[in-house]
Amino acid sequence: MRHPYPIREIARQAGLSTATVDRVLNNRGSVTESTTREVHQAIKDLDRQQTQVRIGGHTFMIDIVMQAPERFSAAVREALEAEMPALHPAVVRSRFHFRETCPPDEMTGILDKIAKRGTQGVILKAPDVPEVAAAVGRLSAAGIPVVTLVTDLPHSARLAYVGIDNRAAGATAAYLLEQWLGDRPGNVLTTISRGSFRGEEEREMGFRSAMRLAQPRRSLVEVTDSDGLDATQHDLVLEALKRVEDIVAVYSMGGGNFATLDAFDALGRPCAVFIAHDLDHDNISLLRERRLSAVLHHDLRQDVRRACQTIMRAHKALPDDGPPPPSAIQVVTPLNLPPV
């Protein structure tokens, strides 16, 4: 087992003699399996302690850039601020750049300004368009790591993506919806905040593919480009409901769920199944009122912690453990709503 530590330091950490540690490290035999485990554990403990020394006193300034409805941006801010103590002994400082709507030239202006001013890293939620990918390339060329959150920019120079497998989430939504609808006839409304968000596009592809296999006779009626904003969402959903009379269920990939339900109510139409994403304040209220059937959730605090740690690894402040794994998809119903 490779390591940079003197035998005496490993022995002190493990509470063993130097002779015993020497026998373990050099495979000389005459030691028990449990003693071997103790030596290896001591080396792992020393590795962790070295990491703590390495990042102790370091301040990482991280810019969080997001195009998202205020309800989701607020959830990300709360998650990051709650996780900051867990990142100790490193000190994380954050600057927030939140926009509910943001044309590509404005988004690239924000990113270019950050590149010019300097930062230790950027956590980014933005549309997957060429202008944004180019701005990410300029950040990377300036030595600034970019981690995409929730929705990816796979053809950019971003360092890593943190979030769920969005195709799997869409397929999960299709499975749940068909379990609850059963043989009931009717079509499904799908709502997307904006088609240029890769994460929502992948959710839609996973959902459509699974629905085609499970219930090919159901039509999917798409509403898009509302930016998840309630006023726009309400009008678009209302128009869709007037155009198609047999919509009985909703899969919401981009939010605006109060507005969607208000449109159903305005026409006196029932919604038998409604599946949404993320435990923001709106969706928690709607789950409590049993107006949502289920929310596909991921641990946002874990995601922002992983994003920050990925940036620290880019600066060699933490060991490189490879790319972050996909976040677990949690199915939350009115009956297992976590305390908030």
Residue frames relative to the residue before (quaternion, step in Angstrom):
aa qw qx qy qz dx dy dz
M 1.0000 0.0000 0.0000 0.0000 0.00 0.00 0.00
R 0.3358 -0.7695 0.5078 0.1932 3.58 -0.50 1.20
H 0.1358 0.7762 -0.6025 0.1267 3.55 -1.05 0.83
P 0.4062 -0.7307 0.4913 0.2443 3.62 -1.16 0.42
Y 0.5625 0.6662 -0.3469 0.3456 3.60 1.28 0.06
P 0.5129 -0.6104 0.4983 0.3406 3.60 -1.13 0.62
I 0.6107 -0.5641 0.4081 0.3772 3.56 -1.13 0.66
R 0.6298 0.5488 -0.3442 0.4287 3.60 0.99 -0.80
E 0.6611 0.5004 -0.3151 0.4617 3.62 1.01 -0.80
I 0.6381 0.5075 -0.3289 0.4766 3.60 1.01 -0.76
A 0.6430 0.5279 -0.3225 0.4515 3.59 0.96 -0.87
R 0.6531 0.5040 -0.3184 0.4670 3.59 0.95 -0.83
Q 0.6579 0.5065 -0.3131 0.4611 3.60 0.96 -0.84
A 0.7363 0.4228 -0.2311 0.4751 3.59 0.97 -0.88
G 0.3930 -0.7156 0.4899 0.3056 3.61 1.19 -0.40
L 0.5515 0.5838 -0.3942 0.4467 3.57 1.15 0.69
S 0.5928 -0.5520 0.4328 0.3957 3.56 -1.28 0.16
T 0.6060 -0.5580 0.4164 0.3848 3.56 -1.22 0.49
A 0.6147 0.5551 -0.3514 0.4365 3.59 1.07 -0.68
T 0.6518 0.5097 -0.3160 0.4642 3.58 0.97 -0.84
V 0.6541 0.5051 -0.3146 0.4669 3.57 0.93 -0.90
D 0.6305 0.5363 -0.3301 0.4537 3.59 0.99 -0.81
R 0.6532 0.5093 -0.3231 0.4578 3.59 0.94 -0.83
V 0.6531 0.5089 -0.3215 0.4594 3.61 0.98 -0.81
L 0.7147 0.4789 -0.2683 0.4334 3.58 0.78 -1.06
N 0.7645 0.3460 -0.1835 0.5121 3.56 1.10 -0.66
N 0.4464 -0.7384 0.4207 0.2802 3.56 1.32 0.41
R 0.2744 0.7922 -0.5004 0.2164 3.56 0.93 0.94
G 0.5046 -0.6664 0.4205 0.3528 3.60 1.28 -0.03
S 0.7122 0.4756 -0.3361 0.3921 3.54 -1.38 -0.27
V 0.6338 0.4482 -0.3770 0.5053 3.60 1.08 0.72
T 0.4988 -0.6614 0.4735 0.2993 3.54 -1.13 0.66
E 0.6514 -0.5111 0.3889 0.4040 3.54 -1.30 0.33
S 0.6488 0.5225 -0.3275 0.4459 3.59 0.98 -0.79
T 0.6318 0.5204 -0.3315 0.4691 3.60 1.06 -0.73
T 0.6214 0.5335 -0.3342 0.4665 3.58 1.02 -0.78
R 0.6498 0.5086 -0.3158 0.4683 3.60 0.97 -0.86
E 0.6365 0.5359 -0.3342 0.4427 3.59 1.00 -0.78
V 0.6525 0.5057 -0.3185 0.4660 3.59 0.98 -0.79
H 0.6680 0.4919 -0.3019 0.4698 3.58 0.90 -0.89
Q 0.6410 0.5096 -0.3267 0.4719 3.57 1.02 -0.75
A 0.6184 0.5450 -0.3461 0.4481 3.59 1.00 -0.74
I 0.6481 0.5064 -0.3195 0.4706 3.60 1.01 -0.79
K 0.6350 0.5151 -0.3280 0.4732 3.59 0.99 -0.78
D 0.6448 0.5193 -0.3191 0.4612 3.58 1.00 -0.83
L 0.6483 0.5072 -0.3143 0.4729 3.58 1.00 -0.78
D 0.6013 0.5505 -0.3519 0.4600 3.58 1.08 -0.72
R 0.6705 0.4942 -0.2987 0.4658 3.59 0.90 -0.95
Q 0.6606 0.5072 -0.3159 0.4546 3.56 0.94 -0.84
Q 0.6232 0.5291 -0.3365 0.4675 3.57 1.06 -0.71
T 0.6256 0.5349 -0.3268 0.4644 3.55 1.06 -0.79
Q 0.6483 0.5188 -0.3164 0.4587 3.58 0.95 -0.88
V 0.6480 0.5049 -0.3198 0.4720 3.58 1.00 -0.81
R 0.6571 0.5421 -0.3067 0.4247 3.56 0.99 -0.92
I 0.7703 0.3467 -0.2040 0.4947 3.62 0.89 -0.84
G 0.4756 0.6854 -0.4407 0.3313 3.60 1.22 -0.26
G 0.8180 0.2161 -0.1881 0.4988 3.54 -0.88 1.00
H 0.5529 0.5968 -0.4061 0.4161 3.61 1.25 -0.16
T 0.1813 -0.7550 0.6192 0.1169 3.55 -1.06 0.77
F 0.1342 -0.7810 0.6083 0.0443 3.54 -0.82 1.07
M 0.1744 -0.7600 0.6194 0.0907 3.56 -0.64 1.14
I 0.0258 -0.8099 0.5842 -0.0461 3.56 -0.62 1.18
D 0.2455 -0.7591 0.5891 0.1287 3.56 -0.93 0.96
I 0.1653 -0.7723 0.6089 0.0743 3.56 -0.87 1.02
V 0.0474 -0.8094 0.5835 -0.0460 3.55 -0.47 1.27
M 0.1067 0.8254 -0.5398 0.1266 3.58 -0.56 1.14
Q 0.1472 -0.7001 0.6873 0.1259 3.49 -1.21 0.73
A 0.3454 0.7137 -0.5205 0.3169 3.54 -0.33 1.29
P 0.6044 -0.5210 0.4319 0.4205 3.59 -1.20 0.35
E 0.6506 -0.5564 0.3540 0.3766 3.55 -1.12 0.68
R 0.6218 0.5626 -0.3594 0.4095 3.60 0.98 -0.74
F 0.6972 0.4412 -0.2900 0.4849 3.62 1.01 -0.71
S 0.6147 0.5394 -0.3490 0.4576 3.60 1.00 -0.74
A 0.6400 0.5232 -0.3205 0.4625 3.57 1.01 -0.83
A 0.6423 0.5212 -0.3250 0.4585 3.59 1.02 -0.79
V 0.6443 0.5068 -0.3204 0.4748 3.60 1.03 -0.75
R 0.6367 0.5208 -0.3304 0.4629 3.59 0.95 -0.83
E 0.6608 0.5042 -0.3054 0.4646 3.59 0.90 -0.93
A 0.6545 0.5181 -0.3161 0.4508 3.59 0.95 -0.88
L 0.6740 0.4917 -0.3036 0.4603 3.59 0.89 -0.90
E 0.6777 0.4882 -0.3046 0.4578 3.58 0.86 -0.89
A 0.6393 0.5119 -0.3298 0.4696 3.60 1.11 -0.62
E 0.7044 0.4760 -0.2608 0.4574 3.59 1.10 -0.69
M 0.4852 0.7042 -0.4317 0.2868 3.61 1.13 -0.43
P 0.6599 0.4952 -0.3441 0.4483 3.67 0.84 -0.75
A 0.6477 0.5347 -0.3248 0.4348 3.61 1.07 -0.69
L 0.6340 0.5346 -0.3288 0.4519 3.59 1.23 -0.33
H 0.3869 0.7202 -0.4690 0.3340 3.60 1.35 0.01
P 0.5423 -0.0976 -0.8325 -0.0579 1.66 -2.15 1.31
A 0.4592 0.6346 -0.4913 0.3808 3.61 1.19 0.14
V 0.2849 -0.7255 0.5996 0.1816 3.55 -1.17 0.59
V 0.1256 -0.7958 0.5912 0.0384 3.57 -0.71 1.12
R 0.0715 -0.7559 0.6503 0.0250 3.51 -0.92 1.01
S 0.1487 -0.8209 0.5496 0.0452 3.57 -0.96 0.81
R 0.1388 -0.7253 0.6660 0.1053 3.49 -1.29 0.61
F 0.2279 -0.8030 0.5432 0.0911 3.55 -0.81 1.05
H 0.0440 -0.7630 0.6449 -0.0052 3.54 -1.01 0.94
F 0.0825 0.8322 -0.5347 0.1217 3.56 0.14 1.32
R 0.0206 0.7727 -0.6338 0.0289 3.56 -1.04 0.88
E 0.3882 -0.6992 0.5411 0.2601 3.58 -0.99 0.77
T 0.7502 0.0460 -0.0547 0.6573 3.55 1.13 -0.68
C 0.0448 0.8133 -0.5727 0.0919 3.56 -0.97 0.80
P 0.3038 -0.7515 0.5551 0.1865 3.62 -0.35 1.19
P 0.6628 -0.5387 0.3332 0.3994 3.61 -1.09 0.60
D 0.6652 0.5060 -0.3352 0.4348 3.62 0.91 -0.77
E 0.6301 0.5094 -0.3383 0.4787 3.59 1.11 -0.61
M 0.6421 0.5183 -0.3248 0.4621 3.59 0.98 -0.84
T 0.6799 0.4728 -0.3031 0.4715 3.59 0.87 -0.87
G 0.5995 0.5578 -0.3581 0.4486 3.59 1.12 -0.60
I 0.6332 0.5192 -0.3228 0.4746 3.57 1.03 -0.82
L 0.6964 0.4808 -0.2807 0.4530 3.58 0.83 -1.00
D 0.6576 0.5012 -0.3165 0.4650 3.60 0.98 -0.78
K 0.6225 0.5298 -0.3405 0.4647 3.58 1.05 -0.69
I 0.6362 0.5120 -0.3248 0.4770 3.59 1.01 -0.78
A 0.6423 0.5263 -0.3260 0.4519 3.60 0.96 -0.86
K 0.6699 0.4975 -0.2979 0.4637 3.57 0.98 -0.82
R 0.7065 0.4618 -0.2627 0.4676 3.58 0.94 -0.90
G 0.4216 -0.7075 0.4625 0.3282 3.57 1.07 -0.76
T 0.1382 0.7500 -0.6347 0.1246 3.53 -1.17 0.72
Q 0.5300 -0.6179 0.4631 0.3504 3.60 -1.25 0.29
G 0.8052 -0.1463 0.1003 0.5658 3.60 1.17 -0.37
V 0.2625 -0.7396 0.6013 0.1503 3.53 -1.35 0.38
I 0.1625 -0.7196 0.6673 0.1029 3.54 -1.07 0.88
L 0.0626 -0.8648 0.4939 -0.0655 3.55 -0.46 1.26
K 0.0018 -0.7253 0.6883 0.0149 3.53 -1.12 0.87
A 0.2433 0.7733 -0.5305 0.2476 3.55 -0.30 1.29
P 0.6204 -0.5392 0.4054 0.3999 3.59 -1.23 0.36
D 0.4394 -0.6751 0.5317 0.2618 3.53 -1.19 0.65
V 0.2809 0.7339 -0.5571 0.2686 3.56 0.18 1.35
P 0.6615 -0.5536 0.3194 0.3923 3.61 -1.09 0.63
E 0.6351 0.5492 -0.3486 0.4165 3.61 0.96 -0.78
V 0.6700 0.4821 -0.2981 0.4793 3.58 0.98 -0.86
A 0.6288 0.5299 -0.3384 0.4574 3.60 0.97 -0.81
A 0.6465 0.5138 -0.3234 0.4620 3.60 1.00 -0.78
A 0.6472 0.5101 -0.3202 0.4673 3.60 1.00 -0.79
V 0.6149 0.5244 -0.3423 0.4793 3.60 1.08 -0.71
G 0.6241 0.5407 -0.3326 0.4555 3.57 1.05 -0.73
R 0.6558 0.4995 -0.3143 0.4708 3.58 1.02 -0.77
L 0.6113 0.5289 -0.3465 0.4760 3.60 1.07 -0.67
S 0.6677 0.5031 -0.3017 0.4584 3.56 0.89 -0.96
A 0.6500 0.5193 -0.3156 0.4562 3.59 1.00 -0.82
A 0.6690 0.4739 -0.2856 0.4963 3.57 1.22 -0.54
G 0.5634 -0.6309 0.3702 0.3841 3.59 1.29 0.14
I 0.5321 0.6138 -0.4058 0.4189 3.58 1.24 0.41
P 0.3019 -0.7693 0.5299 0.1907 3.64 -0.50 1.10
V 0.1695 -0.7686 0.6122 0.0758 3.55 -1.09 0.84
V 0.0888 -0.7704 0.6307 0.0294 3.57 -0.90 1.00
T 0.2770 -0.7587 0.5663 0.1641 3.57 -0.74 1.04
L 0.2017 -0.7899 0.5761 0.0589 3.55 -1.03 0.91
V 0.8569 0.1183 -0.1290 0.4849 3.57 -0.96 1.02
T 0.7916 0.0336 -0.0001 0.6101 3.58 0.93 -0.89
D 0.3484 -0.8059 0.4571 0.1423 3.54 -0.78 1.06
L 0.2190 -0.6936 0.6612 0.1839 3.52 -1.46 0.22
P 0.0949 -0.8824 0.4551 0.0728 3.60 0.61 1.13
H 0.7192 0.4265 -0.2570 0.4845 3.60 1.13 -0.50
S 0.5410 0.5900 -0.4037 0.4430 3.56 1.26 0.42
A 0.5995 -0.5572 0.4319 0.3789 3.56 -1.35 -0.07
R 0.2687 0.7710 -0.5381 0.2091 3.60 1.11 0.44
L 0.5382 -0.6577 0.4331 0.3004 3.56 -1.13 0.73
A 0.7924 -0.1223 0.1426 0.5804 3.57 0.93 -0.94
Y 0.3170 -0.6933 0.6091 0.2186 3.53 -1.38 0.32
V 0.0992 -0.7715 0.6266 0.0491 3.56 -1.02 0.86
G 0.5253 0.6085 -0.4666 0.3690 3.57 -0.76 1.05
I 0.6976 -0.4629 0.3468 0.4228 3.53 -1.32 -0.18
D 0.5180 -0.5319 0.5418 0.3939 3.52 -1.39 0.08
N 0.2864 -0.8245 0.4614 0.1588 3.57 -0.10 1.29
R 0.6000 0.5396 -0.3716 0.4590 3.61 1.07 -0.55
A 0.6518 0.5046 -0.3114 0.4728 3.57 0.97 -0.84
A 0.6221 0.5370 -0.3396 0.4574 3.59 1.06 -0.72
G 0.6572 0.5055 -0.3137 0.4628 3.58 0.95 -0.85
A 0.6491 0.5046 -0.3139 0.4749 3.58 0.99 -0.81
T 0.6201 0.5354 -0.3353 0.4651 3.59 1.07 -0.73
A 0.6369 0.5223 -0.3257 0.4641 3.59 0.97 -0.83
A 0.6485 0.5116 -0.3212 0.4632 3.60 0.96 -0.82
Y 0.6393 0.5285 -0.3256 0.4538 3.59 0.96 -0.83
L 0.6794 0.4848 -0.2973 0.4637 3.58 0.83 -0.98
L 0.6586 0.5249 -0.3206 0.4335 3.56 0.87 -0.94
E 0.6937 0.4686 -0.2908 0.4633 3.59 0.87 -0.86
Q 0.5909 0.5558 -0.3721 0.4511 3.59 1.10 -0.59
W 0.7286 0.4312 -0.2414 0.4743 3.57 0.93 -0.89
L 0.6785 0.4720 -0.3099 0.4699 3.61 0.97 -0.69
G 0.1578 -0.8123 0.5458 0.1321 3.58 0.99 -0.73
D 0.8023 -0.2456 0.2133 0.5005 3.56 -0.87 -1.04
R 0.3990 0.7234 -0.4871 0.2831 3.58 1.21 0.06
P 0.3850 -0.7279 0.5073 0.2542 3.63 -0.76 0.91
G 0.4718 0.6740 -0.4954 0.2788 3.54 -1.26 0.30
N 0.4279 -0.7129 0.5124 0.2146 3.52 -1.30 0.44
V 0.4325 -0.7172 0.5078 0.2017 3.55 -1.30 0.34
L 0.2998 -0.7241 0.5977 0.1692 3.54 -1.01 0.92
T 0.0886 -0.7698 0.6299 0.0535 3.60 -0.87 0.96
T 0.1024 -0.8116 0.5745 0.0280 3.58 -0.83 0.97
I 0.0678 -0.7849 0.6148 -0.0369 3.53 -0.89 1.12
S 0.4726 -0.6905 0.4581 0.3001 3.59 -0.83 0.90
R 0.7659 -0.1867 0.1360 0.6001 3.58 1.02 -0.82
G 0.5099 -0.7080 0.4047 0.2736 3.55 -0.79 1.06
S 0.6308 0.5576 -0.3415 0.4177 3.61 1.16 -0.41
F 0.5431 0.5693 -0.4287 0.4440 3.60 1.23 0.02
R 0.4351 -0.7392 0.4556 0.2382 3.56 -0.49 1.22
G 0.6453 0.5468 -0.3330 0.4167 3.59 0.95 -0.86
E 0.6857 0.4657 -0.2852 0.4813 3.59 0.90 -0.89
E 0.6141 0.5429 -0.3448 0.4574 3.57 1.05 -0.74
E 0.6780 0.4783 -0.2964 0.4729 3.60 0.94 -0.84
R 0.5980 0.5379 -0.3653 0.4686 3.60 1.06 -0.64
E 0.6644 0.5096 -0.3037 0.4546 3.55 0.92 -0.94
M 0.6546 0.5065 -0.3221 0.4596 3.60 0.96 -0.81
G 0.6586 0.4998 -0.3138 0.4669 3.59 0.96 -0.82
F 0.6498 0.5177 -0.3047 0.4658 3.57 1.03 -0.84
R 0.6815 0.4992 -0.2943 0.4469 3.57 0.82 -1.02
S 0.6594 0.5152 -0.3129 0.4494 3.58 0.93 -0.89
A 0.6841 0.4766 -0.2891 0.4704 3.60 0.91 -0.90
M 0.6439 0.5146 -0.3240 0.4643 3.59 1.01 -0.75
R 0.6189 0.5511 -0.3482 0.4382 3.58 1.01 -0.75
L 0.6857 0.4669 -0.2813 0.4823 3.56 1.04 -0.77
A 0.7255 0.4606 -0.2487 0.4468 3.58 0.91 -0.93
Q 0.8130 -0.0311 0.0917 0.5742 3.58 0.86 -0.94
P 0.1103 -0.8586 0.4971 0.0593 3.59 0.42 1.19
R 0.6312 0.5598 -0.3512 0.4061 3.61 1.13 -0.40
R 0.5837 0.5646 -0.3917 0.4324 3.61 1.17 -0.24
S 0.2977 -0.7311 0.5840 0.1891 3.57 -1.01 0.81
L 0.2741 -0.7248 0.6054 0.1820 3.55 -1.19 0.63
V 0.1683 -0.7825 0.5969 0.0544 3.56 -0.75 1.15
E 0.1966 -0.8423 0.4975 0.0663 3.58 -0.38 1.24
V 0.0713 -0.7329 0.6750 0.0463 3.51 -1.18 0.84
T 0.0817 0.8175 -0.5614 0.0995 3.57 -0.74 1.02
D 0.7872 0.3688 -0.2701 0.4139 3.52 -1.46 0.14
S 0.3977 0.6851 -0.5075 0.3389 3.57 0.97 0.88
D 0.3301 -0.7422 0.4911 0.3146 3.60 1.29 -0.39
G 0.5673 -0.6218 0.3687 0.3945 3.57 1.27 0.35
L 0.4833 0.6719 -0.4261 0.3652 3.59 1.28 0.24
D 0.5780 -0.6731 0.3399 0.3120 3.53 -0.77 1.11
A 0.6776 0.5043 -0.3234 0.4267 3.61 0.76 -0.95
T 0.6843 0.4680 -0.2835 0.4820 3.59 0.87 -0.93
Q 0.6377 0.5422 -0.3241 0.4408 3.56 0.97 -0.89
H 0.6428 0.5393 -0.3261 0.4355 3.59 0.89 -0.91
D 0.6952 0.4784 -0.2871 0.4533 3.58 0.81 -0.97
L 0.6683 0.5017 -0.3073 0.4552 3.59 0.93 -0.83
V 0.6643 0.4858 -0.3067 0.4782 3.59 0.96 -0.84
L 0.6233 0.5440 -0.3433 0.4446 3.58 0.95 -0.83
E 0.6600 0.5054 -0.3062 0.4639 3.57 0.92 -0.92
A 0.6558 0.5136 -0.3127 0.4565 3.61 0.98 -0.84
L 0.6618 0.5069 -0.3065 0.4595 3.59 0.97 -0.85
K 0.6447 0.5043 -0.3223 0.4756 3.58 1.04 -0.68
R 0.6762 0.5020 -0.2889 0.4553 3.56 1.06 -0.76
V 0.7866 0.1820 -0.0708 0.5858 3.59 1.03 -0.83
E 0.2616 -0.8405 0.4590 0.1202 3.57 -0.32 1.22
D 0.7411 0.4288 -0.2435 0.4557 3.62 1.09 -0.48
I 0.2958 0.7283 -0.5525 0.2771 3.59 0.94 0.89
V 0.0589 -0.8397 0.5395 -0.0179 3.58 -0.62 1.13
A 0.7892 0.2063 -0.1010 0.5695 3.59 1.24 -0.22
V 0.2126 -0.7696 0.5932 0.1025 3.55 -1.29 0.48
Y 0.0586 -0.7170 0.6899 0.0805 3.52 -1.23 0.72
S 0.1221 -0.8161 0.5647 0.0102 3.55 -0.41 1.30
M 0.1461 -0.8177 0.5551 0.0440 3.57 -0.56 1.19
G 0.8035 0.3191 -0.1254 0.4866 3.56 1.21 -0.47
G 0.6347 -0.5693 0.3343 0.4017 3.61 1.17 0.30
G 0.5926 0.5586 -0.4500 0.3665 3.53 -1.35 -0.28
N 0.2741 0.8364 -0.4484 0.1559 3.56 1.18 0.54
F 0.5662 0.5510 -0.3942 0.4695 3.60 1.11 -0.50
A 0.6730 0.5041 -0.2966 0.4528 3.57 0.89 -0.94
T 0.6285 0.5353 -0.3350 0.4541 3.58 1.00 -0.79
L 0.6895 0.4656 -0.2824 0.4776 3.58 0.88 -0.92
D 0.6028 0.5473 -0.3599 0.4556 3.60 1.06 -0.64
A 0.6364 0.5198 -0.3314 0.4637 3.60 1.03 -0.73
F 0.6183 0.5131 -0.3439 0.4860 3.62 1.01 -0.74
D 0.6735 0.5072 -0.2988 0.4471 3.59 0.87 -0.96
A 0.6313 0.5598 -0.3376 0.4174 3.59 0.97 -0.84
L 0.7428 0.3566 -0.2094 0.5266 3.59 1.12 -0.63
G 0.4599 -0.6984 0.4396 0.3280 3.59 1.26 0.07
R 0.4462 0.6970 -0.4415 0.3466 3.57 1.14 0.63
P 0.3832 -0.7206 0.5216 0.2487 3.62 -0.94 0.79
C 0.1845 -0.7311 0.6422 0.1378 3.54 -1.28 0.50
A 0.2893 -0.8182 0.4744 0.1477 3.56 -0.21 1.30
V 0.7951 0.0521 0.0044 0.6043 3.59 1.00 -0.82
F 0.0149 0.7870 -0.6153 0.0428 3.58 -0.92 0.94
I 0.0237 -0.7980 0.6012 -0.0343 3.57 -0.58 1.20
A 0.0554 -0.8129 0.5787 -0.0341 3.57 -0.81 1.06
H 0.4127 -0.6868 0.5422 0.2529 3.54 -1.38 -0.06
D 0.8566 0.2353 -0.1796 0.4225 3.54 -1.28 0.71
L 0.3380 -0.7392 0.5551 0.1766 3.53 -0.99 0.97
D 0.1298 0.7667 -0.6128 0.1407 3.57 0.41 1.20
H 0.7327 -0.4368 0.2688 0.4472 3.59 -1.26 0.17
D 0.6248 0.5401 -0.3456 0.4456 3.61 1.00 -0.77
N 0.7262 0.4507 -0.2660 0.4458 3.58 0.73 -1.01
I 0.5831 0.5480 -0.3780 0.4656 3.59 1.10 -0.54
S 0.6548 0.5023 -0.3131 0.4701 3.60 0.92 -0.86
L 0.6888 0.4819 -0.2895 0.4578 3.58 0.89 -0.90
L 0.6114 0.5217 -0.3552 0.4774 3.61 1.08 -0.57
R 0.6543 0.5166 -0.3186 0.4512 3.57 0.92 -0.87
E 0.6954 0.4425 -0.2599 0.5031 3.56 1.11 -0.71
R 0.3886 -0.7454 0.4431 0.3115 3.59 1.38 -0.05
R 0.4016 0.6927 -0.4970 0.3346 3.55 1.01 0.80
L 0.6757 0.3407 -0.2770 0.5921 3.56 1.32 -0.15
S 0.4267 -0.6942 0.5179 0.2603 3.57 -1.04 0.79
A 0.7825 -0.1396 0.1303 0.5926 3.58 0.96 -0.87
V 0.2003 -0.7332 0.6353 0.1365 3.52 -1.31 0.50
L 0.2841 -0.7215 0.6066 0.1752 3.56 -0.94 0.94
H 0.0278 -0.8406 0.5346 -0.0826 3.51 -0.35 1.34
H 0.0812 -0.7399 0.6603 0.0994 3.53 -1.32 0.43
D 0.5828 -0.6079 0.4197 0.3384 3.53 -1.18 0.65
L 0.2717 -0.8068 0.5055 0.1403 3.56 -0.13 1.30
R 0.6101 0.5416 -0.3564 0.4555 3.59 1.06 -0.64
Q 0.6420 0.5035 -0.3226 0.4799 3.58 0.97 -0.80
D 0.6484 0.5326 -0.3234 0.4373 3.58 0.96 -0.84
V 0.7002 0.4426 -0.2967 0.4753 3.61 0.80 -0.90
R 0.5973 0.5418 -0.3676 0.4631 3.61 1.10 -0.58
R 0.6621 0.4935 -0.3056 0.4740 3.59 0.93 -0.87
A 0.6288 0.5334 -0.3389 0.4531 3.59 1.00 -0.77
C 0.6661 0.4901 -0.3003 0.4753 3.59 0.93 -0.89
Q 0.6668 0.5007 -0.3078 0.4581 3.59 0.92 -0.84
T 0.6083 0.5438 -0.3493 0.4607 3.59 1.10 -0.67
I 0.6437 0.5011 -0.3153 0.4849 3.59 1.03 -0.77
M 0.6331 0.5196 -0.3331 0.4672 3.60 1.00 -0.78
R 0.6413 0.5190 -0.3285 0.4598 3.60 1.00 -0.77
A 0.6153 0.5510 -0.3507 0.4413 3.56 1.05 -0.71
H 0.7117 0.4040 -0.2395 0.5224 3.58 1.20 -0.56
K 0.5076 -0.6867 0.3895 0.3450 3.60 1.32 0.37
A 0.4344 0.6985 -0.4653 0.3270 3.58 1.16 0.50
L 0.7501 0.1983 -0.1455 0.6139 3.58 1.30 -0.27
P 0.5876 -0.5637 0.4254 0.3951 3.60 -1.15 0.48
D 0.4680 -0.6710 0.4989 0.2860 3.58 -1.11 0.69
D 0.0971 -0.8173 0.5678 0.0129 3.56 -0.46 1.25
G 0.6115 -0.5386 0.3629 0.4520 3.60 1.21 0.21
P 0.7160 -0.4462 0.3014 0.4443 3.59 -1.27 0.06
P 0.5646 -0.6010 0.4286 0.3691 3.61 -1.08 0.62
P 0.4527 -0.6730 0.4992 0.3050 3.62 -0.99 0.73
P 0.6301 -0.5137 0.3916 0.4309 3.62 -1.18 0.32
S 0.4949 -0.6470 0.4920 0.3072 3.57 -1.08 0.72
A 0.5443 -0.6191 0.4570 0.3342 3.56 -1.14 0.66
I 0.3392 -0.7149 0.5774 0.2014 3.57 -1.08 0.81
Q 0.1269 -0.7991 0.5866 0.0352 3.56 -0.64 1.15
V 0.2508 -0.7471 0.5972 0.1491 3.57 -0.96 0.89
V 0.0587 -0.8118 0.5804 -0.0256 3.56 -0.42 1.26
T 0.0911 -0.7830 0.6152 0.0133 3.56 -0.86 1.05
P 0.6867 -0.4452 0.3328 0.4686 3.62 -1.19 0.01
L 0.6797 0.5142 -0.2865 0.4376 3.60 1.17 -0.49
N 0.7807 0.2467 -0.1803 0.5451 3.64 1.13 -0.26
L 0.2075 0.7972 -0.5313 0.1976 3.54 1.13 0.69
P 0.3755 -0.7441 0.4953 0.2448 3.63 -0.61 1.03
P 0.5716 -0.5774 0.4360 0.3871 3.60 -1.15 0.46
V 0.0795 -0.8001 0.5940 0.0267 3.58 -0.98 0.82
